Amino acid sequence: MDILFLIDKLEKLVQDSRKVPMTNGRLIEERALLEVIDQLRTTIPEEVKTARQIQQQKDRIIAQGKEEANRLVEIARQQSNDMLSMSEVTRAAEGRSRTIIERAQREAADIRRGADGYAEQVLAVLDERVAHAQHQIRSGLVELAGRHKEDSPADEDGAAVPAKPAESASRSMSPAGEPRTP
C-alpha cells in the first residue's frame, strides 16, 4: 500500500472527525485511527526496502559501467600494444590508442554520471516521501496528545490534572513508532 495514500487516509480521518465544542480538539474513532497506524507500520518498511533495492540497482549499474569502462580501456591497451608491434604504423597506433582510451574514459564517466543522477533522483523522491510521512505521523501524535490532555482526570480538589506534554509522549515512542519500555 502506498504510504502517501495512508497519510491522506489519516488526514481525512482527522478532518472528518467531530470537533469538541469550545476547544481545538476532535473526537476520532480509535479503531479507524489504529488501523491506519498499523498499515503505516507495515508500509514504511516496504518503502525502505524499495529504497534499498534502488540503491542496489544504482550500485550494480555503476559496477557494470566501471566494468565496461575497464574492458574498453583494456581493449584499447591491447589494441595499442598490437599496433606498437608493427613498426610501420607505430605513430598511427599511438594516436588511435589514445583516442580509444579517451573515448572509453568519456563513456565510463557518462555512465557513472547517468547512474548517479538516476539514483539521486529516486532517493530524493523517497526522502521526500519519508519526510512527509514522518511529518504526518508527528502531527497525528500531537493531535492525540492534545486529546489526552483534554480527557485528563481531575485531582482531589476538582482541578484538572495536567496531561503529559506531547513531547514526552513522542519520547516514549521508538523511531519505529512503537512504545518504548523502561
ROKOL-384989 format. One record per residue: x negated, y, z of N, C-alpha, C, CB in turn. Coordinates in steps of 0.05 Angstrom, whole numbers. Glycine has a CB too. Layout:
// ROKOL-384989
[node [X, Y, Z], [X, Y, Z], [X, Y, Z], [X, Y, Z]]
...
//
This chain:
// ROKOL-384989
[node [-17, -24, 0], [0, 0, 0], [-18, 25, 0], [20, 0, 25]]
[node [-10, 45, -15], [-26, 69, -17], [-24, 86, 9], [-16, 86, -41]]
[node [-47, 95, 18], [-49, 109, 43], [-34, 136, 41], [-78, 114, 51]]
[node [-35, 149, 18], [-21, 174, 15], [9, 170, 16], [-29, 187, -12]]
[node [19, 148, 6], [48, 142, 8], [56, 139, 37], [54, 116, -7]]
[node [39, 125, 53], [45, 121, 81], [44, 148, 96], [25, 102, 94]]
[node [26, 165, 89], [24, 191, 102], [49, 208, 95], [-1, 207, 93]]
[node [58, 207, 70], [82, 220, 62], [106, 209, 77], [87, 218, 32]]
[node [106, 183, 81], [128, 170, 96], [128, 179, 125], [125, 139, 95]]
[node [105, 181, 137], [103, 191, 165], [112, 220, 166], [73, 188, 175]]
[node [104, 236, 147], [112, 264, 147], [143, 266, 144], [98, 279, 124]]
[node [154, 251, 126], [183, 251, 122], [198, 242, 148], [192, 233, 99]]
[node [186, 222, 161], [198, 213, 186], [200, 236, 207], [182, 189, 198]]
[node [178, 252, 208], [178, 275, 227], [198, 296, 217], [149, 286, 229]]
[node [198, 302, 191], [215, 323, 181], [245, 315, 184], [209, 328, 152]]
[node [251, 290, 180], [279, 281, 182], [289, 277, 210], [282, 256, 166]]
[node [271, 279, 230], [279, 274, 257], [294, 298, 268], [254, 268, 275]]
[node [309, 293, 289], [325, 315, 302], [308, 332, 319], [348, 303, 318]]
[node [313, 358, 319], [298, 376, 336], [310, 376, 364], [299, 405, 324]]
[node [293, 379, 384], [303, 382, 411], [309, 411, 416], [281, 371, 432]]
[node [334, 417, 424], [342, 445, 427], [323, 461, 445], [370, 447, 438]]
[node [318, 486, 438], [302, 505, 453], [273, 496, 456], [314, 510, 480]]
[node [263, 478, 439], [235, 470, 440], [225, 466, 412], [232, 444, 457]]
[node [199, 461, 409], [188, 454, 383], [187, 424, 380], [160, 466, 380]]
[node [198, 409, 399], [197, 380, 398], [217, 368, 380], [201, 369, 426]]
[node [212, 343, 373], [230, 328, 356], [234, 301, 367], [220, 327, 326]]
[node [257, 288, 362], [263, 261, 370], [258, 243, 346], [292, 258, 382]]
[node [238, 226, 348], [232, 208, 325], [237, 179, 334], [202, 211, 316]]
[node [248, 164, 316], [254, 136, 321], [228, 121, 325], [271, 123, 298]]
[node [224, 111, 349], [199, 98, 356], [192, 74, 338], [200, 89, 385]]
[node [212, 57, 332], [207, 34, 316], [196, 41, 288], [233, 17, 314]]
[node [209, 61, 276], [201, 70, 249], [172, 82, 250], [221, 91, 238]]
[node [167, 98, 270], [140, 110, 273], [119, 89, 277], [139, 130, 296]]
[node [124, 70, 295], [104, 48, 299], [100, 31, 275], [113, 31, 323]]
[node [121, 27, 259], [119, 12, 234], [100, 25, 215], [147, 8, 221]]
[node [103, 52, 212], [85, 67, 194], [57, 66, 204], [95, 96, 190]]
[node [53, 69, 230], [26, 68, 242], [14, 41, 237], [27, 74, 272]]
[node [28, 19, 240], [18, -8, 234], [10, -11, 205], [39, -29, 242]]
[node [26, 0, 187], [20, -1, 159], [-6, 15, 153], [43, 10, 142]]
[node [-9, 38, 166], [-34, 54, 163], [-58, 38, 172], [-31, 80, 178]]
[node [-55, 24, 195], [-77, 8, 205], [-86, -14, 185], [-70, -5, 232]]
[node [-67, -25, 171], [-75, -46, 151], [-84, -33, 125], [-51, -64, 146]]
[node [-75, -10, 118], [-81, 3, 92], [-109, 16, 93], [-61, 23, 85]]
[node [-116, 29, 115], [-142, 43, 116], [-165, 24, 112], [-145, 57, 143]]
[node [-166, 0, 124], [-188, -18, 117], [-188, -26, 88], [-185, -43, 134]]
[node [-165, -27, 74], [-165, -33, 46], [-178, -11, 30], [-136, -38, 36]]
[node [-173, 14, 38], [-185, 37, 25], [-215, 37, 29], [-173, 64, 35]]
[node [-224, 30, 53], [-253, 28, 59], [-265, 6, 42], [-258, 23, 89]]
[node [-251, -17, 40], [-261, -39, 23], [-264, -30, -6], [-241, -63, 25]]
[node [-244, -15, -16], [-246, -4, -43], [-270, 14, -46], [-220, 11, -50]]
[node [-275, 30, -26], [-298, 48, -27], [-324, 32, -28], [-299, 67, -3]]
[node [-326, 10, -12], [-349, -7, -13], [-353, -20, -40], [-348, -28, 9]]
[node [-331, -29, -52], [-332, -41, -79], [-342, -20, -99], [-305, -52, -87]]
[node [-333, 4, -97], [-342, 25, -115], [-372, 30, -112], [-326, 51, -111]]
[node [-381, 31, -87], [-409, 35, -81], [-425, 12, -93], [-414, 37, -50]]
[node [-415, -13, -90], [-429, -36, -101], [-430, -34, -132], [-416, -62, -92]]
[node [-408, -25, -144], [-408, -22, -173], [-429, -1, -181], [-380, -13, -182]]
[node [-430, 20, -166], [-450, 41, -172], [-478, 30, -171], [-447, 65, -153]]
[node [-483, 15, -149], [-510, 3, -146], [-516, -16, -168], [-512, -11, -119]]
[node [-496, -32, -176], [-500, -51, -198], [-505, -37, -224], [-475, -70, -200]]
[node [-490, -15, -230], [-494, 0, -255], [-522, 12, -255], [-473, 21, -257]]
[node [-530, 23, -232], [-557, 36, -231], [-578, 14, -235], [-561, 50, -204]]
[node [-575, -9, -222], [-594, -31, -225], [-596, -40, -254], [-587, -55, -206]]
[node [-572, -42, -267], [-572, -50, -295], [-586, -29, -312], [-543, -54, -305]]
[node [-581, -4, -306], [-594, 18, -321], [-624, 17, -317], [-583, 45, -311]]
[node [-633, 13, -293], [-662, 11, -288], [-674, -13, -302], [-668, 10, -258]]
[node [-659, -35, -301], [-669, -60, -314], [-671, -55, -344], [-651, -83, -308]]
[node [-651, -43, -356], [-651, -37, -385], [-674, -18, -391], [-624, -26, -394]]
[node [-677, 2, -375], [-699, 22, -379], [-726, 8, -378], [-697, 45, -359]]
[node [-729, -9, -358], [-755, -23, -355], [-760, -42, -379], [-755, -40, -329]]
[node [-738, -55, -388], [-740, -73, -411], [-748, -57, -436], [-713, -88, -416]]
[node [-735, -33, -439], [-742, -17, -462], [-771, -6, -460], [-723, 7, -464]]
[node [-779, 1, -437], [-807, 10, -433], [-826, -12, -438], [-811, 21, -404]]
[node [-820, -36, -429], [-837, -59, -434], [-839, -66, -463], [-827, -84, -418]]
[node [-816, -65, -477], [-815, -69, -506], [-833, -49, -519], [-786, -69, -517]]
[node [-830, -24, -511], [-846, -2, -523], [-876, -7, -518], [-837, 25, -511]]
[node [-882, -15, -494], [-911, -20, -489], [-921, -44, -505], [-915, -27, -459]]
[node [-905, -64, -507], [-913, -88, -523], [-917, -79, -553], [-892, -110, -521]]
[node [-897, -64, -562], [-900, -55, -590], [-924, -37, -593], [-874, -39, -598]]
[node [-929, -21, -573], [-952, -3, -574], [-978, -20, -575], [-952, 15, -549]]
[node [-980, -40, -558], [-1004, -57, -557], [-1007, -72, -584], [-1002, -78, -534]]
[node [-985, -82, -595], [-986, -95, -621], [-996, -77, -643], [-959, -106, -628]]
[node [-986, -52, -642], [-994, -33, -662], [-1024, -25, -659], [-977, -8, -661]]
[node [-1033, -23, -635], [-1060, -15, -630], [-1080, -36, -640], [-1065, -11, -600]]
[node [-1071, -61, -642], [-1089, -82, -651], [-1094, -80, -681], [-1077, -109, -645]]
[node [-1077, -65, -695], [-1082, -61, -723], [-1097, -35, -727], [-1055, -60, -739]]
[node [-1121, -36, -736], [-1138, -13, -738], [-1128, 8, -758], [-1166, -21, -746]]
[node [-1114, 0, -779], [-1105, 19, -799], [-1082, 37, -789], [-1096, 4, -823]]
[node [-1066, 26, -771], [-1042, 41, -762], [-1044, 50, -733], [-1017, 24, -766]]
[node [-1068, 52, -723], [-1071, 58, -694], [-1058, 85, -687], [-1101, 59, -687]]
[node [-1063, 106, -703], [-1052, 132, -697], [-1021, 132, -699], [-1064, 153, -716]]
[node [-1011, 119, -719], [-982, 117, -723], [-970, 102, -700], [-975, 104, -750]]
[node [-983, 81, -691], [-973, 65, -669], [-972, 81, -643], [-990, 40, -665]]
[node [-992, 97, -638], [-992, 113, -614], [-968, 133, -614], [-1018, 129, -611]]
[node [-963, 146, -636], [-941, 164, -638], [-914, 150, -634], [-941, 179, -664]]
[node [-912, 127, -647], [-887, 111, -646], [-883, 101, -617], [-888, 87, -665]]
[node [-904, 92, -604], [-900, 82, -577], [-892, 104, -557], [-926, 69, -567]]
[node [-904, 127, -561], [-896, 150, -544], [-866, 157, -548], [-914, 174, -550]]
[node [-858, 157, -573], [-830, 163, -580], [-811, 142, -567], [-826, 163, -610]]
[node [-819, 117, -569], [-802, 96, -558], [-801, 98, -527], [-813, 68, -566]]
[node [-823, 103, -515], [-824, 106, -486], [-808, 130, -477], [-854, 108, -476]]
[node [-811, 152, -490], [-795, 176, -483], [-766, 171, -487], [-804, 200, -500]]
[node [-758, 158, -509], [-730, 152, -513], [-719, 133, -491], [-726, 139, -541]]
[node [-735, 113, -485], [-727, 94, -464], [-724, 109, -437], [-747, 71, -461]]
[node [-742, 126, -431], [-740, 141, -406], [-716, 160, -406], [-766, 157, -401]]
[node [-711, 173, -429], [-687, 191, -430], [-662, 174, -427], [-687, 206, -457]]
[node [-660, 152, -441], [-637, 135, -438], [-633, 125, -410], [-639, 111, -458]]
[node [-655, 117, -397], [-653, 108, -369], [-643, 131, -351], [-680, 97, -360]]
[node [-654, 155, -355], [-645, 177, -339], [-616, 184, -344], [-663, 202, -345]]
[node [-607, 182, -369], [-579, 187, -376], [-561, 167, -362], [-575, 186, -406]]
[node [-569, 141, -363], [-553, 120, -350], [-552, 125, -320], [-566, 92, -356]]
[node [-574, 132, -308], [-574, 138, -279], [-556, 162, -272], [-603, 143, -269]]
[node [-558, 183, -288], [-542, 207, -282], [-512, 200, -285], [-550, 230, -301]]
[node [-506, 185, -306], [-478, 178, -310], [-467, 161, -288], [-475, 163, -337]]
[node [-482, 141, -279], [-474, 124, -257], [-471, 140, -231], [-493, 100, -253]]
[node [-490, 157, -226], [-489, 173, -202], [-465, 192, -202], [-515, 190, -198]]
[node [-460, 204, -225], [-437, 222, -228], [-411, 208, -223], [-437, 235, -255]]
[node [-408, 185, -235], [-383, 169, -232], [-379, 162, -202], [-384, 144, -249]]
[node [-400, 151, -190], [-398, 143, -162], [-392, 167, -144], [-424, 129, -153]]
[node [-405, 190, -150], [-400, 214, -134], [-371, 223, -136], [-419, 236, -142]]
[node [-360, 222, -160], [-332, 230, -164], [-313, 211, -148], [-324, 230, -194]]
[node [-318, 186, -151], [-300, 166, -138], [-302, 169, -108], [-307, 137, -147]]
[node [-326, 172, -97], [-330, 174, -69], [-318, 201, -58], [-360, 172, -61]]
[node [-320, 222, -74], [-308, 248, -66], [-278, 245, -63], [-316, 270, -86]]
[node [-265, 232, -83], [-236, 228, -82], [-229, 212, -57], [-226, 215, -108]]
[node [-244, 190, -53], [-238, 173, -30], [-243, 188, -4], [-256, 148, -31]]
[node [-264, 204, -2], [-269, 220, 22], [-246, 239, 27], [-296, 236, 19]]
[node [-236, 252, 6], [-213, 270, 9], [-188, 255, 19], [-207, 284, -18]]
[node [-183, 231, 8], [-160, 216, 17], [-163, 208, 46], [-157, 191, -1]]
[node [-186, 199, 54], [-190, 190, 82], [-188, 214, 101], [-218, 177, 85]]
[node [-199, 237, 93], [-197, 262, 109], [-168, 270, 112], [-214, 285, 97]]
[node [-153, 269, 91], [-124, 276, 92], [-110, 256, 110], [-112, 275, 63]]
[node [-116, 231, 108], [-103, 211, 125], [-110, 216, 155], [-112, 182, 117]]
[node [-135, 222, 160], [-143, 228, 188], [-128, 253, 199], [-173, 232, 190]]
[node [-125, 273, 182], [-110, 297, 190], [-81, 290, 197], [-112, 319, 168]]
[node [-69, 275, 180], [-41, 267, 184], [-38, 251, 210], [-30, 251, 160]]
[node [-56, 233, 215], [-56, 216, 239], [-59, 234, 264], [-78, 194, 238]]
[node [-78, 252, 262], [-82, 271, 285], [-57, 287, 290], [-106, 289, 280]]
[node [-45, 297, 269], [-20, 313, 272], [1, 296, 285], [-11, 323, 244]]
[node [4, 271, 277], [24, 254, 289], [18, 249, 319], [24, 227, 275]]
[node [-8, 246, 325], [-15, 242, 354], [-9, 267, 370], [-44, 235, 356]]
[node [-14, 291, 358], [-9, 316, 373], [21, 318, 377], [-20, 340, 357]]
[node [37, 312, 356], [66, 313, 358], [76, 294, 380], [79, 305, 331]]
[node [65, 270, 381], [73, 251, 402], [65, 261, 430], [61, 223, 396]]
[node [41, 272, 431], [32, 283, 457], [51, 305, 466], [3, 292, 455]]
[node [60, 322, 448], [78, 343, 455], [105, 332, 465], [84, 361, 431]]
[node [114, 311, 453], [138, 298, 462], [135, 286, 490], [148, 277, 443]]
[node [112, 274, 494], [107, 262, 521], [107, 284, 542], [80, 247, 521]]
[node [97, 307, 535], [96, 329, 554], [124, 338, 562], [80, 353, 543]]
[node [142, 338, 542], [170, 346, 547], [184, 324, 564], [185, 350, 521]]
[node [177, 300, 560], [190, 278, 574], [178, 272, 601], [190, 253, 556]]
[node [158, 288, 611], [144, 281, 635], [163, 283, 660], [120, 300, 639]]
[node [158, 265, 680], [175, 265, 704], [170, 289, 722], [171, 239, 719]]
[node [189, 294, 740], [187, 316, 759], [174, 306, 784], [214, 329, 765]]
[node [160, 324, 799], [147, 316, 824], [168, 318, 847], [122, 333, 831]]
[node [160, 314, 871], [179, 313, 894], [194, 340, 898], [163, 306, 919]]
[node [182, 362, 891], [195, 388, 894], [214, 395, 871], [174, 410, 896]]
[node [215, 377, 851], [233, 382, 828], [219, 396, 805], [257, 398, 837]]
[node [193, 404, 809], [179, 417, 788], [168, 396, 769], [156, 435, 800]]
[node [166, 403, 744], [156, 384, 723], [127, 379, 728], [161, 395, 695]]
[node [120, 353, 726], [92, 345, 728], [79, 348, 700], [89, 315, 738]]
[node [57, 363, 699], [45, 368, 672], [35, 341, 660], [22, 388, 674]]
[node [40, 339, 634], [31, 315, 619], [2, 319, 612], [48, 310, 594]]
[node [-12, 297, 605], [-40, 299, 596], [-41, 315, 570], [-52, 270, 592]]
[node [-62, 331, 567], [-64, 346, 542], [-68, 326, 518], [-88, 366, 543]]
[node [-62, 336, 495], [-64, 319, 470], [-92, 310, 467], [-55, 335, 446]]
[node [-112, 326, 475], [-140, 318, 471], [-146, 293, 487], [-159, 340, 480]]
[node [-136, 291, 512], [-142, 267, 528], [-129, 243, 516], [-133, 271, 556]]
[node [-106, 246, 503], [-93, 224, 490], [-110, 214, 467], [-64, 231, 481]]
[node [-121, 234, 451], [-137, 225, 428], [-163, 213, 437], [-142, 248, 409]]
[node [-174, 222, 461], [-199, 209, 471], [-195, 181, 480], [-210, 226, 494]]
[node [-170, 174, 487], [-165, 147, 497], [-161, 128, 474], [-141, 147, 515]]
[node [-163, 138, 449], [-160, 121, 425], [-187, 117, 413], [-140, 134, 404]]
[node [-192, 93, 403], [-217, 87, 389], [-215, 99, 361], [-221, 56, 387]]
[node [-239, 101, 347], [-239, 112, 320], [-220, 97, 301], [-267, 112, 308]]
[node [-214, 72, 307], [-196, 56, 291], [-167, 62, 298], [-202, 26, 293]]
[node [-162, 79, 318], [-134, 85, 326], [-123, 66, 346], [-117, 86, 302]]
[node [-139, 49, 358], [-129, 31, 378], [-136, 41, 406], [-141, 3, 374]]
[node [-119, 36, 426], [-124, 46, 453], [-150, 34, 464], [-100, 38, 472]]
[node [-165, 52, 477], [-190, 42, 490], [-183, 31, 517], [-210, 66, 492]]
[node [-199, 12, 525], [-195, 1, 552], [-217, 11, 570], [-195, -30, 552]]
[node [-211, 17, 595], [-231, 28, 613], [-254, 9, 618], [-219, 37, 639]]
//
